[in-house]
Amino acid sequence: MSTSDALLKQVSIKAQDSTLVATFDIDGNIPGSGAYVVGLVAASPDYSSQRRLGIEFINGEAIAFFSFNHEQNCEENYDLGGVSHSGSTITGNFPMAAINGLGKGHVMTGFSEADGRDFQSGVKVDENL
């Protein structure tokens, strides 16, 4: 995968009842071969609590939808029914509980990975929580 493929252009999140709706807009389409992951890194203001929320694709198909709590060292996997994608837009409907405990003033950025390597990090997130 070349660095010009599937660049993460924009990330936005909004609260919808007990759901954190995350929308990832990429430049191009989800790669049709290899592994590709988009997600969020969320942390408390002092970074003592961190979460990683992600959606993983293999050969263009979603295979994993998860959150990882670094504080508790545990991963929670969600039903793939919470993921939708069309062309250059990927949407994940994460449970709001995935970021509980981070408090006001939390830090949140978007990331992407390609074939197991960091591809992008620190992508600004447009929040509407």
C-alpha positions in Angstrom: 0.0 0.0 0.0 1.5 3.3 -1.0 1.3 6.4 1.3 -1.0 8.1 -1.2 -3.7 5.4 -0.7 -6.5 5.8 1.8 -5.2 8.9 3.6 -7.4 9.8 6.5 -8.8 13.2 5.6 -11.2 13.9 8.4 -12.6 12.3 11.6 -15.7 13.4 13.3 -17.6 12.1 16.3 -21.0 12.8 17.8 -23.1 11.4 20.7 -26.3 9.8 19.8 -28.1 8.4 22.9 -25.6 5.9 24.3 -23.6 5.6 21.1 -20.5 7.4 20.0 -20.8 7.7 16.2 -17.4 8.1 14.6 -17.1 9.0 10.9 -13.8 8.5 9.1 -13.4 10.2 5.7 -10.5 8.9 3.6 -9.0 10.0 0.4 -9.8 7.2 -2.0 -11.4 3.9 -1.0 -10.6 1.2 1.6 -7.7 -0.8 0.2 -8.9 -3.9 -1.5 -5.9 -5.9 -0.4 -4.0 -6.1 2.9 -4.9 -4.9 6.3 -6.2 -1.4 7.0 -7.3 0.0 10.4 -8.9 3.4 11.2 -9.7 4.5 14.7 -9.5 6.9 17.6 -7.1 7.4 20.5 -8.8 9.0 23.5 -7.1 10.0 26.7 -7.7 11.9 29.9 -6.1 15.3 30.0 -3.0 14.0 31.8 -2.9 10.8 29.7 -3.2 8.5 32.7 -6.3 6.8 31.2 -6.2 5.9 27.5 -8.5 4.1 25.1 -8.0 2.9 21.5 -11.2 2.4 19.4 -10.8 0.8 16.0 -12.2 -0.8 12.9 -10.1 -3.3 11.0 -10.4 -4.3 7.4 -8.8 -7.2 5.6 -8.9 -7.1 1.8 -11.6 -4.4 1.9 -14.0 -6.1 4.3 -14.5 -5.2 8.0 -13.3 -8.0 10.2 -13.0 -6.4 13.7 -14.7 -3.6 15.6 -13.1 -3.0 19.0 -12.0 -0.8 21.9 -8.9 -1.3 24.0 -8.7 0.1 27.6 -5.0 0.6 28.4 -5.7 1.2 32.0 -7.4 -2.2 32.5 -5.4 -3.9 29.7 -8.5 -5.4 28.1 -10.1 -5.4 24.7 -13.8 -5.4 24.0 -15.0 -6.6 20.6 -18.3 -5.3 19.2 -20.7 -6.7 16.6 -19.7 -5.8 13.1 -23.3 -4.6 12.5 -22.1 -1.3 14.1 -19.8 -0.7 11.2 -20.8 0.7 7.8 -18.7 1.8 4.9 -19.3 3.2 1.4 -16.6 4.4 -0.9 -14.5 6.9 1.1 -16.6 7.0 4.3 -16.4 4.6 7.2 -18.7 4.8 10.2 -18.4 3.1 13.5 -21.2 3.1 16.2 -19.2 2.5 19.3 -20.9 2.3 22.7 -20.4 5.5 24.6 -19.1 3.4 27.5 -15.9 2.9 25.5 -14.7 6.4 26.5 -16.4 6.6 30.0 -14.1 7.9 32.7 -12.0 10.2 30.5 -13.8 13.3 31.7 -14.1 16.8 30.3 -11.1 18.1 28.5 -10.1 14.7 27.2 -7.8 14.4 24.3 -8.9 12.6 21.1 -7.1 12.0 17.8 -7.7 9.8 14.7 -5.2 7.3 13.3 -4.9 4.7 10.6 -2.6 1.7 10.1 -1.7 -0.2 6.9 -0.4 -3.7 6.9 0.5 -3.6 10.6 2.4 -0.3 10.4 1.4 3.1 11.7 0.2 5.0 8.7 -1.2 8.2 10.2 -1.6 9.5 13.7 -2.7 12.7 15.4 -5.4 13.4 12.9 -7.7 16.2 14.4 -11.1 15.0 15.5 -14.2 17.2 15.1 -16.1 16.5 18.3 -19.8 17.1 18.9 -20.4 15.3 22.2 
